[in-house]
Amino acid sequence: MAFVKEEKMKGCHPRLFGSKEKKVAKRTDGPCCNAGEVGPSSSKAVSSSPLRTLSGVKSIRLSHLLAQPSINKTTEPIRIFVSTWNVAGKAPTAELNLDDFVPPDDHSDIYVLGFQEVVPLNAGNVLVIEDHEPAARWLVLINQALNRPADNDTNVFQQPSPSMDSTSSRASSSLDTTFSDITKTASGSTIFHKSFLKSVSKSFMPLQRKQLKACNCPVEMIKSSYRDACFRRPKKHAGESDSSGEEEKENTRDSCCSTGNEVTSAPTARDQLKYNLIVCKQMVGIFVTVWVKKELVQHIGHLRTSCIGRGILGCLGNKGCISVSMTVHQTSFCFICSHLASGQKEGDEFRRNSDVLEILRLTLFSRICRRAGRRIPEKILEHDKVIWFGDLNYRLALSYADTKRLLTENNWDALFEKDQLKIEQDAGRVFKGWNEGKIYFAPTYKYSSNSDAYAGETATSKKKRRTPAWCDRILWRGDGTSQLSYYRGESRFSDHRPVCGTFIVEVETLNKKTKRRPSSADMRIGAEELLPTDKNKGKGTPRNMSCPKIPQ
């Protein structure tokens, strides 16, 4: 009887590898702890057994996981608007017209807007703590420009109605009053200003903003690679500001900022916003915002930011950059807003070259996940599409007299031949392989206050005189990118003129049948997903993992 029982127990071993069942049965001599109804020992009983054991699951080969499924991809164009403006440390008023910075007739899918010197670069802002009130002002104005009422979209040349004028004036006066009251109440407390900036930005962001920083890889990519798939929920990093604990603190602080929320939330409820804010980042004077069409937000993922200081001592934030990394559908993007070393002396261009090289070397985005076949980019040049913009501070290698003469002749080609950035790029010392659109506009720096005259024409001494230059630039790299426009605005608000560029970029998308990964849940692959399907139960249906108890 003992021999018969032993033979019966041998028949309970699972068939894990089809034709190799005999070899498996020979190697397994121990009894099965979880067996079903025991029948006569035969090959038929072995082959038809639906049982699985945990030891069998551990022995599965990785070839089942490494098989690459066919993922159908296609490309579609998206429109990206990029704008940069050095505002010379001046805070905006509600009456400031942003049409030269955010044109009303553009209607792009993504707006990437960068500022330099959003606060004065004094010792208090650089060495102590930065002031966030001007950034909050710019944020409210940008939201008003992007999320205009639908009536304004029908005819951009139509004069606004009296009711719209009165509404705008009331909002403008309320905005200035609110900021004035906050300044008086806070008594110059920059901590309060930072809290106010966060509360204002949250009112423009999507409700599920945490998912922007998570992985949005499709399910097929997750299952296609054992080591490169996104098995785990991404870890939080010290640089990210959306941890649950911090959000709880922000919620308590937001109650102190109810006056500010009345201004922002009354005219623009979240469900009425055409564009959602997904990035709002400040480093001393550099300030970056990224706005995305509401219907495109669900396709944004892997959102990360990185700040590199290149100012005083080579590390403080009065100069440097803020970089933004994200994926749109299946294409990775990197946007760099920078303010490089200033100076028009001979040799200062090499300091700017050094800033660029150090930014490329030091910028490292936090690791979120790995995709099948390649990792999500962690360095700037690893991205599919990169756009670099800002006050790059490259000057003209000409005397003031020669520059003024060519300016009066509108001889842009002769001027551009002496542009330091062009000279350094042609020599291969910086931005090798990068592209820039043809410049058909006058130098953007330096203008007298509220004037169309360059500051050199009114300077009292040669030391204070600045030779006009194209300091503000937009460059890009990556296949499938074409620039539609490259121009400057004519706002007299600052000593710099804003520079804008519009791009059409091809992005990879998945077909509708391909599922995207739910970014908010932990990704775990159950043992039943790793096993071959049971042909007896139909295609694609995993065999039952449960084992009935042995009858006593």
C-alpha positions in Angstrom: 0.0 0.0 0.0 2.9 2.4 0.7 4.2 1.8 -2.7 0.8 2.6 -4.3 0.5 5.8 -2.3 3.9 6.9 -3.4 3.0 6.3 -7.0 -0.2 8.3 -6.6 1.7 11.2 -5.1 4.1 11.3 -8.0 1.2 11.8 -10.4 0.4 15.1 -8.7 3.4 17.0 -10.0 2.4 20.0 -12.2 3.2 20.1 -15.9 5.1 23.4 -16.1 7.0 23.0 -19.4 4.8 20.9 -21.7 7.1 18.4 -23.5 9.6 18.4 -20.6 7.1 17.0 -18.1 8.9 13.7 -17.9 12.2 15.3 -17.0 10.5 17.4 -14.3 8.8 14.3 -12.9 12.0 12.4 -12.7 13.8 15.2 -10.9 11.0 15.7 -8.3 11.0 12.8 -5.8 9.4 14.5 -2.8 5.7 14.4 -2.3 3.4 17.2 -3.3 2.1 19.0 -0.2 -1.0 20.4 -1.9 -2.6 17.7 -4.0 -6.0 17.3 -5.6 -8.0 14.2 -6.0 -5.5 11.4 -6.5 -6.1 9.0 -9.4 -4.1 6.2 -11.0 -0.6 7.1 -12.0 -0.5 7.7 -15.8 0.8 10.2 -18.3 -2.7 11.4 -18.9 -3.2 12.2 -15.3 0.0 14.2 -15.3 -0.8 16.1 -18.5 -4.3 17.1 -17.5 -3.4 18.1 -14.0 -4.3 21.9 -13.4 -2.2 22.2 -10.3 0.7 24.5 -9.7 3.1 24.6 -6.9 5.1 27.6 -5.6 8.4 25.8 -6.2 7.4 25.3 -9.8 6.7 29.0 -10.2 10.2 29.9 -8.9 11.7 27.6 -11.6 10.1 29.4 -14.5 12.5 30.6 -17.1 12.7 34.3 -17.9 12.2 33.6 -21.6 8.4 33.8 -20.9 9.0 37.4 -19.7 11.5 38.5 -22.3 9.4 37.8 -25.3 8.7 41.2 -26.9 5.1 41.9 -27.9 4.2 43.8 -31.0 3.3 47.4 -30.0 1.9 49.4 -32.8 3.2 53.0 -32.7 2.4 56.0 -34.8 3.4 59.7 -34.8 1.3 62.8 -34.4 2.3 66.5 -34.4 1.9 68.7 -31.3 2.5 72.5 -31.2 4.8 73.9 -28.6 5.2 77.6 -27.8 8.4 78.7 -26.0 9.0 82.2 -24.6 11.8 83.8 -22.6 12.0 87.2 -20.9 14.5 88.9 -18.7 12.3 91.2 -16.7 15.1 93.1 -14.9 13.8 92.4 -11.4 10.5 94.3 -11.9 7.3 93.0 -10.5 4.3 93.2 -12.9 1.1 95.2 -12.3 -2.3 93.9 -13.3 -2.4 96.3 -16.2 0.6 94.8 -17.9 -0.3 93.4 -21.4 1.3 90.0 -22.0 0.4 89.8 -25.7 4.1 90.2 -26.6 5.0 87.3 -24.3 1.9 85.0 -24.7 0.2 85.9 -28.0 -3.6 85.5 -27.9 -3.9 83.9 -31.3 -1.3 81.1 -30.9 -3.4 78.2 -29.5 -0.5 75.8 -29.0 -0.8 72.5 -27.2 2.1 73.2 -24.7 3.4 76.6 -23.4 6.8 76.7 -21.9 7.4 80.2 -20.4 10.7 81.2 -18.7 11.8 84.3 -16.9 15.1 85.6 -15.7 15.6 88.2 -13.0 12.1 87.7 -11.8 13.4 89.3 -8.6 16.3 91.7 -8.1 19.6 89.8 -7.9 20.6 91.4 -4.6 22.3 89.7 -1.6 19.0 89.2 0.2 17.5 87.1 -2.6 20.7 85.3 -3.5 22.2 84.6 0.0 19.2 84.6 2.4 15.9 83.6 1.0 14.2 84.4 -2.3 11.0 86.5 -2.7 8.1 84.6 -4.3 5.6 87.4 -4.6 6.6 88.6 -8.1 6.5 84.9 -9.4 2.9 84.6 -8.0 2.0 87.8 -9.8 3.4 86.5 -13.1 1.5 83.3 -12.6 -1.8 84.9 -12.2 -1.3 87.1 -15.3 -0.2 84.1 -17.4 -3.3 82.3 -16.4 -5.5 85.2 -17.4 -3.7 85.4 -20.8 -4.0 81.6 -21.5 -7.4 80.9 -20.1 -9.2 83.8 -21.7 -13.0 83.6 -22.0 -14.3 81.6 -25.0 -15.7 84.8 -26.6 -12.2 86.1 -27.1 -11.2 83.1 -29.2 -13.8 83.8 -32.0 -12.1 87.0 -33.2 -8.8 88.1 -31.8 -9.1 91.4 -33.5 -12.5 92.2 -32.1 -12.6 95.0 -29.4 -13.6 93.6 -26.0 -17.1 94.3 -24.9 -17.7 96.9 -22.1 -18.8 94.2 -19.7 -15.5 92.3 -20.3 -13.6 95.5 -19.8 -15.3 96.2 -16.5 -14.7 92.6 -15.4 -11.1 92.8 -16.4 -10.6 96.1 -14.5 -12.3 94.8 -11.4 -10.0 91.7 -11.5 -7.0 93.9 -12.1 -7.8 96.3 -9.2 -8.6 93.3 -7.0 -5.3 91.6 -7.9 -3.2 94.7 -7.0 -5.2 95.2 -3.8 -4.7 91.6 -2.8 -1.0 91.7 -3.3 -0.7 95.0 -1.5 -2.7 93.7 1.4 -0.6 90.5 1.6 2.6 92.5 1.6 1.4 94.7 4.4 0.1 91.7 6.4 3.1 89.6 6.0 5.5 92.5 6.8 7.9 91.3 4.1 7.9 87.7 5.2 9.1 85.7 2.3 8.0 82.4 3.9 4.4 83.7 3.5 5.1 84.6 -0.1 6.3 81.1 -0.8 3.1 79.6 0.7 1.0 82.0 -1.4 2.8 81.0 -4.6 2.1 77.4 -3.9 -1.6 78.0 -3.1 -1.9 80.1 -6.3 -0.2 77.5 -8.5 -2.3 74.6 -7.0 -5.5 76.4 -8.2 -4.3 76.1 -11.8 -3.0 72.6 -11.6 -4.9 69.4 -12.5 -6.5 67.6 -9.5 -4.4 64.4 -10.1 -1.2 66.3 -10.4 0.8 63.6 -8.6 0.3 61.3 -11.5 2.3 63.6 -13.7 5.4 62.5 -11.8 4.6 58.8 -12.0 5.4 56.4 -14.8 2.8 56.2 -17.6 4.5 53.4 -19.6 1.9 51.1 -21.4 1.1 47.7 -19.9 2.6 45.9 -22.9 6.0 47.5 -22.2 5.9 46.6 -18.6 5.4 42.9 -19.3 7.9 42.8 -22.2 11.1 43.1 -20.1 11.9 41.5 -16.7 14.6 44.0 -15.6 13.6 47.1 -17.5 9.9 47.1 -16.7 8.1 49.4 -14.3 7.3 46.9 -11.6 7.3 49.3 -8.6 5.7 52.5 -7.8 8.2 55.3 -8.2 10.0 56.4 -5.1 9.7 60.0 -3.8 12.8 62.1 -4.1 14.0 64.9 -1.9 13.7 67.4 -4.7 10.0 66.7 -5.2 7.6 69.0 -3.5 4.4 67.0 -3.6 4.9 64.5 -0.8 1.8 63.8 1.2 3.2 65.2 4.4 4.1 68.5 2.8 0.7 68.7 1.1 -1.0 68.5 4.5 1.1 71.3 5.7 0.3 73.3 2.6 -3.4 72.7 3.1 -3.2 74.2 6.6 -1.2 77.2 5.3 -3.6 77.7 2.4 -6.3 78.7 4.8 -4.3 81.7 5.6 -4.3 82.7 2.0 -8.0 82.9 1.4 -7.8 86.4 0.0 -5.4 85.3 -2.7 -7.5 82.3 -3.6 -10.6 84.5 -4.1 -8.8 86.3 -6.9 -7.5 83.2 -8.7 -10.4 80.8 -8.2 -13.3 83.1 -8.8 -12.7 83.9 -12.5 -11.1 80.5 -13.4 -12.5 77.4 -11.8 -10.5 74.3 -12.6 -13.1 72.7 -14.7 -13.2 75.8 -16.9 -9.5 76.0 -17.6 -8.4 75.3 -21.1 -4.8 75.0 -20.0 -3.5 73.4 -16.8 -0.3 74.4 -15.1 2.0 71.3 -14.6 5.3 73.0 -13.7 5.9 76.0 -11.5 9.5 76.3 -10.4 11.7 79.2 -9.1 15.4 79.4 -8.4 16.2 83.0 -7.2 15.6 85.0 -10.4 14.9 82.1 -12.8 11.2 81.2 -13.0 9.7 78.5 -15.3 6.1 77.6 -15.9 4.7 74.9 -18.2 1.1 74.9 -19.3 -0.7 72.0 -21.2 -4.0 71.7 -22.8 -6.5 70.0 -20.5 -7.0 67.0 -22.9 -3.3 66.4 -23.2 -2.6 66.3 -19.5 -3.4 62.6 -19.2 -0.6 61.8 -21.7 2.1 63.6 -19.6 4.3 61.5 -17.4 7.8 61.1 -15.8 7.7 64.8 -14.8 10.8 66.0 -13.0 12.8 69.2 -12.5 16.5 69.9 -11.8 18.2 73.2 -10.7 21.8 74.0 -11.3 23.4 77.1 -9.7 26.3 78.8 -11.6 26.4 82.2 -9.9 28.5 83.4 -7.0 31.2 80.8 -6.2 30.1 78.8 -9.2 27.1 77.3 -7.3 24.6 80.0 -6.1 21.4 80.6 -8.0 21.8 84.1 -9.3 22.9 82.4 -12.5 22.3 78.9 -13.7 19.3 77.0 -15.0 16.1 75.2 -14.2 15.5 72.0 -16.4 12.2 70.2 -16.9 12.0 66.6 -18.0 8.8 64.9 -19.1 7.3 62.5 -21.5 4.5 63.4 -23.9 2.9 60.1 -25.1 6.0 58.0 -25.8 8.4 60.8 -26.5 10.8 62.4 -24.0 11.2 66.2 -23.7 13.7 68.4 -21.9 13.3 72.2 -21.5 16.2 74.2 -20.1 15.6 77.8 -19.0 19.0 79.4 -18.2 20.7 82.7 -17.2 24.4 82.4 -18.1 27.3 84.5 -17.0 27.1 88.2 -17.9 29.8 90.6 -19.1 30.9 92.1 -22.4 34.7 92.0 -21.9 36.8 89.9 -24.3 36.9 86.3 -22.9 33.6 86.5 -21.1 32.1 84.2 -23.7 34.3 81.4 -22.4 32.6 81.7 -19.0 29.3 81.3 -20.7 30.6 78.2 -22.6 31.7 76.8 -19.2 28.3 77.4 -17.8 26.7 75.4 -20.6 29.1 72.5 -20.3 28.7 72.3 -16.5 24.9 72.4 -16.8 25.0 69.5 -19.3 27.4 67.6 -17.0 25.7 68.2 -13.6 22.0 68.0 -14.5 20.7 64.7 -13.4 17.0 63.9 -13.1 15.7 61.5 -10.5 15.1 57.9 -11.6 11.4 57.0 -11.9 11.3 53.8 -13.9 12.8 51.9 -16.8 11.1 51.2 -20.1 11.6 48.1 -22.2 14.7 48.5 -24.3 15.9 51.9 -22.9 15.7 53.8 -19.7 13.8 57.0 -19.1 16.4 59.8 -19.7 18.3 61.1 -16.7 20.6 63.4 -18.5 19.7 66.3 -20.8 21.2 64.9 -24.0 19.5 61.6 -23.5 16.1 63.1 -24.3 14.4 62.7 -27.7 13.7 66.5 -28.0 15.5 69.3 -26.1 14.8 73.0 -26.2 17.2 75.4 -24.5 16.1 79.0 -24.0 16.8 82.0 -21.8 19.2 84.9 -21.3 22.3 83.2 -22.7 24.2 86.6 -22.5 26.3 86.1 -25.6 27.3 89.5 -27.0 28.6 91.0 -30.3 32.3 91.0 -30.9 32.1 94.5 -32.2 32.7 98.0 -30.9 29.8 100.1 -29.9 30.4 102.5 -32.8 30.4 99.7 -35.4 27.4 98.0 -33.9 25.4 101.3 -34.0 26.3 101.9 -37.6 25.1 98.4 -38.7 22.0 98.9 -36.6 21.0 102.1 -38.4 21.5 100.2 -41.7 19.4 97.3 -40.4 22.2 95.0 -41.6 21.3 92.0 -39.5 23.5 89.6 -41.5 26.7 91.6 -40.9 25.8 91.9 -37.2 25.1 88.2 -36.8 28.5 87.3 -38.2 30.0 88.9 -35.1 27.6 87.2 -32.7 29.6 85.3 -30.0 27.2 82.4 -29.8 27.5 81.8 -33.6 31.3 82.1 -33.4 31.6 79.7 -30.5 29.1 77.3 -32.1 30.8 77.3 -35.4 34.1 76.6 -33.7 32.6 73.6 -31.9 33.2 74.9 -28.4 29.5 75.0 -27.4 26.1 73.8 -28.5 27.6 71.5 -31.1 24.8 69.9 -33.1 22.1 72.3 -31.8 19.8 74.3 -34.1 18.6 77.9 -34.0 16.2 79.7 -36.3 17.2 82.5 -38.6 17.2 85.8 -36.8 15.2 88.6 -38.5 14.9 90.9 -35.5 17.0 93.5 -33.8 19.2 92.8 -30.8 17.1 92.4 -27.7 19.4 94.0 -25.1 19.9 96.6 -23.7 17.1 99.2 -23.8 16.5 102.3 -21.8 13.6 102.1 -19.3 10.2 102.3 -21.1 11.8 103.3 -24.3 12.6 101.9 -27.8 16.1 103.5 -27.6 19.1 101.4 -26.7 20.7 102.3 -23.3 24.0 103.1 -24.9 22.5 106.1 -26.6 21.7 107.7 -23.3 24.6 106.4 -21.1 26.6 109.1 -19.4 29.8 107.1 -19.3 31.5 104.4 -21.4 31.5 102.0 -18.4 27.7 102.0 -18.1 27.2 101.8 -21.8 26.2 98.4 -23.1 26.7 97.3 -26.7 23.4 96.0 -28.1 23.3 92.2 -28.4 21.1 89.1 -29.0 21.3 87.9 -25.4 17.9 86.2 -25.4 17.9 83.0 -27.5 16.0 79.7 -28.2 17.9 76.6 -29.4 16.8 73.0 -30.0 17.9 69.6 -30.9 16.1 66.3 -31.9 14.7 64.8 -35.0 11.1 65.5 -36.0 11.3 69.2 -34.7 10.6 72.1 -37.0 10.4 75.8 -36.0 7.4 77.7 -37.3 8.4 81.2 -36.0 11.2 82.9 -34.2 10.6 86.5 -33.2 10.8 89.1 -30.4 8.1 91.0 -28.6 8.1 94.8 -28.3 7.0 95.3 -24.7 8.9 98.2 -23.0 8.5 96.8 -19.6 12.1 95.7 -19.2 15.5 96.5 -20.6 15.3 93.2 -22.5 12.7 92.3 -25.2 10.9 89.0 -24.9 11.8 86.3 -27.5 9.3 83.7 -28.7 9.4 80.6 -30.8 6.8 78.2 -32.0 7.5 74.5 -32.9 5.8 71.6 -34.5 7.1 68.4 -32.9 6.4 64.8 -33.9 5.7 62.6 -30.9 5.3 58.8 -30.8 1.8 57.6 -29.8 0.4 54.1 -29.2 -2.6 52.8 -31.0 -5.9 52.8 -29.1 -5.7 49.1 -28.3 -2.5 49.5 -26.3 -3.2 50.1 -22.7 -1.4 52.7 -20.6 -0.2 51.8 -17.3 -2.3 53.1 -14.3 0.3 55.3 -12.7 -1.3 55.6 -9.2 -1.3 51.9 -8.3 1.6 49.6 -7.4 2.6 47.5 -10.3 2.9 43.8 -9.3 2.8 40.8 -11.6 1.0 37.9 -10.2 2.4 34.4 -10.6 -0.6 33.4 -12.8 0.5 36.0 -15.3 3.9 34.4 -15.7 2.6 30.9 -16.4 1.6 29.5 -19.8 -2.1 29.6 -20.6 -4.2 26.4 -20.3 -5.2 25.3 -23.8 -8.1 23.3 -22.4 -9.7 26.5 -20.9 -9.4 28.7 -23.9 -6.9 31.2 -25.3 -5.3 33.7 -23.0 -6.9 32.3 -19.8 -4.3 31.5 -17.2 -4.7 28.2 -15.4 -6.2 28.1 -12.0 -3.6 28.5 -9.3 -5.7 27.2 -6.4 -5.2 23.7 -5.2 -8.0 21.7 -3.5 -7.1 20.1 -0.2 -6.3 16.4 0.0 -9.4 14.6 1.2 -8.8 13.0 4.6 
